[in-house]
Amino acid sequence: MKIFFKPFVILIFCIICSSFTKSSQSSDGLDKRLFKVTFSELKVAGPPSNKSFVSDLEFKINKGVRSDYMNDNTKLSWVKYEILKDSSAVDEYENENRFIECKATTTIDGLEYTYKISIENTEIEGTVTINKGDKLKKQFDFFGKEIKK
């Protein structure tokens, strides 16, 4: 009886632990979401820029947030994000609306990169700032919609 009982207890313990791990990771409202966004560079000084760039912006729970444009034009790749707000409400037409705010910050070679992102249902908007110390070097605004993979 003891020979059967010990492996059985270990198996049950492993199943319970794995279910807790899966549920905590899959509860992120951003994981595996992909957005098509348009970046616009805002000039820190001088006349406004009319440059805009289309890029994919994706989220993965174990990696962070990543933009093709930022990856190609800076050293910025995956940046861990923190969800600041995640709420939902039902409107007068019984539609559920979800609102998520998140922030991601990293420092590479003395430059601080910060994403500030707001998502409402399938629409996204935000900014990416690049600072050196307290001085703003570059700023990008972006907006777009979620696309299905």
DAJORA-V91876 format. One record per backbone hydrogen bond with DSSP energy under -1.0 kcal/mol. NH is the residue of the N-H (numbers start at 1). CO is the residue of the C=O. E is the energy in kcal/mol with one decimal. If there is no record, write none. Layout:
<<NH	CO	E> <NH	CO	E>>
This chain:
<<5	1	-2.3> <6	2	-1.9> <8	4	-1.5> <9	5	-2.4> <10	6	-2.1> <11	7	-2.5> <12	8	-2.3> <13	9	-2.4> <14	10	-2.3> <15	11	-2.2> <16	12	-2.4> <17	13	-2.4> <18	14	-2.4> <19	15	-1.9> <20	16	-1.7> <21	17	-1.9> <22	18	-2.3> <23	19	-2.1> <24	20	-1.8> <25	21	-1.7> <26	22	-2.4> <32	59	-1.4> <33	30	-1.8> <35	57	-2.7> <36	145	-2.8> <37	55	-3.1> <38	143	-2.7> <39	53	-3.8> <40	141	-2.9> <41	51	-1.1> <42	139	-3.3> <53	39	-2.6> <55	37	-2.8> <57	35	-2.7> <58	66	-2.8> <59	33	-2.2> <60	64	-2.7> <64	60	-2.8> <65	79	-2.6> <66	58	-2.1> <68	56	-2.0> <71	67	-2.4> <72	68	-2.6> <73	69	-2.0> <74	70	-1.6> <79	65	-2.0> <82	103	-2.7> <84	101	-2.5> <85	101	-1.8> <87	99	-2.8> <89	97	-2.3> <91	95	-2.4> <94	91	-2.0> <97	89	-3.4> <99	87	-3.3> <100	119	-2.8> <101	85	-2.5> <102	117	-2.3> <103	82	-2.1> <104	115	-2.0> <106	113	-2.1> <108	111	-2.6> <111	108	-2.0> <112	131	-3.2> <113	106	-3.1> <114	129	-2.2> <115	104	-3.1> <116	127	-2.4> <117	102	-2.6> <118	125	-3.0> <119	100	-3.0> <120	123	-2.5> <121	98	-2.7> <123	120	-2.4> <124	144	-2.3> <125	118	-2.2> <126	142	-2.2> <127	116	-2.0> <128	140	-2.7> <129	114	-2.3> <130	138	-2.8> <131	112	-2.5> <132	135	-2.7> <135	132	-1.8> <137	130	-3.2> <138	130	-1.6> <140	128	-2.8> <141	40	-2.4> <142	126	-2.4> <143	38	-1.1> <144	124	-2.2> <145	36	-1.6> <146	122	-2.5> <147	34	-2.8>>
